[in-house]
Amino acid sequence: MTRQRPPLTYATSFPEMNHLILLAAGSGQRMAQSVPDKVLAPLAGMPVFLHSLHSFFQSGVIAAATITYRDEKQRVAIEGMIPEVLRKDASIHYTAGGSTRQQSVLAALRTLPENTTSVFVHDAARPLISIEAIQNLHQAVEKDGGAALAHPVNDTIKRLPNAFETQRILLEDLQRDHLWAMETPQAFPYEDLLQAYQIIEEQQQSVTDDAGAYSILGRPMTLVHNNQPNPKLTNPQDLDYLEYLLNRSKCDSTASR
């Protein structure tokens, strides 16, 4: 038995113009031929990307969303999988992504309206993001500016002298107490994040997340501790794990009633 989402309900008026950028343009090279497009793969009765889109609109935090897509075929597929009620009543836009994550984010940022207040950037391959986590992140970005979901690292982390050599090497310990694993969504004042990514582009730098881009402005940000599972779909076997987590969440919810 799989977890079913409740009927979609979301706010119809917003005190701010907050915007979601949902990144769906990644190539998913590690998914193999068994899963041609990971964000379109079925998960508990709906495509992977739709889980997080539902959560954001149900949170009451965002007024609109822009979905980045890889090619026209994927855009048509994504649009066709969004329920009619959501296509009709929600403000959803599409923009072509780039060859890298940072190019996709910048392309989407450049399409947002000037009155955008804060922008939330989320990987569509993280379908388990909770409404509570989104709302906690919203509170942080309103109070502190840049904010991101993250969690403390529990495993022992070693630094290798060469990332591709794992035999007969000297390992360097990293202080685990100082390490946090970054997640998405990450949220920032719109103009600040746009400026940061424009600087990154001009200086031809490379970043792997939005916090990395924001740091170029030299401004502090807040990490919001997320204690709920929010894994990223990377390999085909991850779908079974995500399905398990969704079912467990439903069982926990039923037991608490």
N, C-alpha and C positions, 0 to 999 in steps of 0.2 A: 504494500500500500504506500503510495507516494504522497508527499505533502502537497496540498492544493492551496493556492493563494486565495485570500478572501476577495470579494468583489472590489474592484478598484474604486477608491474614493480619495479625493485630494482637494486641497483648498482651491477656491475659485478667485480669491483676491490675495495679494501679497504686499506686505509692507515694503519690500525691497524687490529689485529686479535681479535676482540671483539666477545663474545659468549653469546648467550641467553640460560638460563636454564628455561624451561617452565614447571611448576609443575602441573602435571595432575593426580598424584597418590592418592590424598585424597579420603577418604571413602564417603564423602558427606552424613553423617548420618542424617542430618536435612532435606534432600530433600524428604524423604518418598518414598513409593513404586511407586508413580506416575511419578517420574523421576529417573530411575535406575542409571544413570550416568550423573551428571550435566554437565561435560565438553563436553559430546557427545550430549547433548540435542540440538534440532534445535532452532536456533535464527536468524530470518531474512534471512532465506535461506541457512544457513550454521551452522555447529556445533559450540558450544560456544567457544571451544579452538581455532578454526581456525581464529576467528576475530583478536585475539591478535597476532597470528603467522603472519598473513598477515601484520598487522601494523608494526611489527618489521622488516620484510624483506623489506617493502616499505620505511621504514625510512632511509635506507642506512647506518645504524649504526652498524649492526651486520654482521659478515661473516658466522656464522654458528649457529645452534640451537641444543640443546639436550632436548628432551622431556622425563620427568620421567613418568613411567606408573605403575599401581597398580598390574596387572597380565598380562599374555600372551594374554588373550582374549581382554583386553582393548588395548594392544599394537597393535594387529592386526586391531582392529576397528579404532584406531587413524590413523594408516598408510593408511588404505583403504579410509579414508575420506579426506585425503590431495589430492588436485588436481594434476593431472599428471604433469602439467607444473612445479609445485612447487617441487614434488618428484624428477623430472628429473634434474632441474637446481639449486636447493638450496641444501645446505649442512645441512641435518637434520639427527640427530642421536637419539638413544633411550637408556635409561638405566632404570633398575628396581628401583623403589622407595623403601623407607623404611616404617616402621610403623608410623613414625612421619615426620613432615615437615622437621625438621633439619636433619634427617637421609637421606631423599631424596635429599636435597641440597648437603650434603657431598658426597653421592654416585655419583652424577652428577659431582661435582667438581673434583673428583678423576679420571674421565674419560677424562677430557679436555686435549688438547695438551699443551705441555710445553710453546709454544710460544703465548699462550693466553694473551692478554693485559688486558682487562677489562671484567668482567662477569656481565651480567644483569640477575637478578632473578625475575621472574614474576609468579603470580598465574594465571593459565589458567582460573580460575573462574572469572577473571576480564576482560571481553571481550571488554570493551569500551575504553581501553587505546588508546590515540590518537598518531598519528605520531609526532605531535608537542611536546607533553609531553616527548616522547622517546628522541627526539633530544635535548630538553632542559636538560634532565637528562644526556645525553652523554656529553654535554658541561661542566656540573658541575663535573662529575667524571674525565674528562680530566684535569680540572683546580685544583680541590680540593681534589681528592682522593674519599673516600666514599661519596655517595650521595643517596638520596631517595626521591621519590615523597611523598608529605604530604599536609595536609590542616589544617588551624586553626579550633579548635573545637568551634562550635557556640552554642551548647546546654549547659545548666547548668549540671555539673557533680557532683554527690554525691558519697562519699565513704561509703560503708556499713561495719559494724563490722563483719558481716557474709554474704558471698555471697548468701547463700541459705535462709536467713531469711529476709523478707520484711515487716513484720507487727510489729508495736509498737517498733520502734528502733530509736536510736539517729543517725542522719545523719551528716556526715562531709563534708563541702564544700571544693571543690578544686578550686584553682585559674584558671579560664578559660583562662585568658590572657597568661598563660604559657603552655597551652595544645595544642598539635597538634596531629591529627589522621594520623597514618602512612598508606601508600598505597604501592602497588607495581606497576611498577618495582622499585627495588633498585639495585644500581650498585657500584662495588668496583674493585680495582686492583685485578687481579686473585690471585696472590700469597698471598696477605693479607687476602682475604676472606677464602682461603683454610687453611691458618695457624690458623685463628680464629676458624673455625669449628673443626679443629683437637684438639685445646686446649679445646674447649667445650666438645668434645667427651672424651678426656683423664680425664677431671675433672668431668665428668658425670653431667654436668649442663644442664639446659633446657632453650631454648629461643623460642620466638614465631615469630620472624622475623630476617632478615639478619642484620639489624642495631643493634639488640641486640647482635648478635654474634660478629660483628665488634667492638663493644664497649669494648670487653674484651681486645683488643689490646691497649686501652687507647688513641686512636687517635680521633680527632674531625672529624665530617662529616658535610655535607651540606644538608639542607632540601630544596627541589625544590617545590615551591608552585604550586600546580596543581589546576587551577580554572575551570577545565572541569570535568563533571561527570565520575567517575571511580569506581562505586560500585561493590561489590563482590557478586556473585550469591551464596546465602546461603539457601534460602527457595524456595519452588515451585512457590510461588506468585511473586518472584523476576523476573522470566522470563517475565511476563507481563510488569513489570516496565522497564526492559532493552529494551524490544521491543518498548515501548513508547519513551524512550530516543533516540533510533536509528531513529525512524520515525521523532522525533522533530529535530534531527540533520540534517536529509535530507531536511526537510522543511526550516530550517534556511539557509542551504547552497543554496537551490534553490532561496530563496528570496533575497539573497545577490548578485546574479548574475546580 
